[in-house]
């Protein structure tokens, strides 16, 4: 009975170690408004966003509140066209 219990503990320990080793590491996002440059044309005009724009917008999602707090960037990030781009990319604008 003790041997079976020890085996199960070993199996769980090995499984836990494998999960830690094989799990993808969370990548930190570098907040840089320049990463949104593929969206510039869509935000400043009424053209639809490109796939690259949507990908960058989703990647920069954790940074959007910071951009909205920045007086130099707020007018671009909070503009009606930026909201349209966000909607077309299926990315809700965060409430900050």
C-alpha positions in Angstrom: 0.0 0.0 0.0 2.8 2.4 0.9 4.6 1.5 -2.4 1.5 2.4 -4.5 1.0 5.7 -2.6 4.7 6.6 -3.2 4.3 5.7 -6.9 1.3 8.0 -7.3 3.1 10.8 -5.6 6.1 10.3 -7.9 3.8 10.4 -11.0 2.1 13.6 -9.8 5.5 15.2 -9.1 6.9 14.3 -12.5 3.7 15.5 -14.2 3.9 18.9 -12.3 7.5 19.3 -13.4 6.7 18.5 -17.0 3.8 21.1 -17.0 6.1 23.8 -15.7 8.8 22.9 -18.2 6.6 22.5 -21.2 4.1 25.3 -20.6 4.7 28.3 -22.8 6.2 31.2 -21.0 4.0 34.3 -20.8 5.6 36.9 -22.9 5.7 40.4 -21.6 4.3 43.0 -23.9 6.5 46.0 -24.6 4.2 49.0 -24.6 5.2 51.1 -27.6 2.7 53.2 -29.6 5.0 52.7 -32.6 3.8 49.0 -32.6 0.4 50.4 -33.7 1.8 52.1 -36.8 0.2 49.5 -39.1 -3.1 51.0 -37.8 -2.3 54.6 -38.6 -4.0 54.8 -42.0 -7.1 53.0 -40.7 -7.3 55.3 -37.6 -6.7 58.6 -39.5 -9.0 57.7 -42.5 -12.0 55.5 -43.0 -10.0 52.7 -44.6 -10.5 49.2 -43.1 -7.7 47.9 -40.8 -5.3 45.3 -42.1 -4.8 41.9 -40.5 -1.4 43.2 -39.3 -3.1 46.2 -37.7 -5.6 43.9 -35.8 -2.8 41.6 -34.7 -0.8 44.5 -33.3 -3.9 46.0 -31.7 -4.6 42.8 -29.9 -0.9 42.4 -28.9 -0.9 46.0 -27.5 -4.3 45.6 -25.7 -2.6 45.6 -22.2 -1.1 49.0 -23.1 -4.2 50.8 -24.4 -5.2 52.3 -21.0 -1.7 53.8 -20.7 -2.0 55.2 -24.2 -5.4 56.7 -23.4 -3.9 58.4 -20.3 -1.2 60.0 -22.5 -2.4 63.4 -23.7 -0.4 63.1 -26.9 -1.9 59.8 -27.8 -5.4 60.0 -26.4 -6.8 61.8 -29.4 -5.7 58.9 -31.7 -6.7 56.0 -29.4 -10.0 57.5 -28.3 -11.1 58.8 -31.7 -14.2 57.6 -33.5 -12.1 56.0 -36.2 -10.0 54.2 -33.5 -13.3 52.8 -32.1 -14.3 51.6 -35.6 -10.9 49.9 -36.1 -11.3 48.3 -32.7 -14.8 47.1 -33.6 -13.6 45.7 -36.9 -10.7 43.9 -35.2 -13.2 42.5 -32.7 -11.3 44.0 -29.8 -13.4 45.8 -27.2 -12.0 49.1 -26.1 -11.0 48.7 -22.4 -12.7 50.8 -19.7 -9.8 52.6 -18.0 
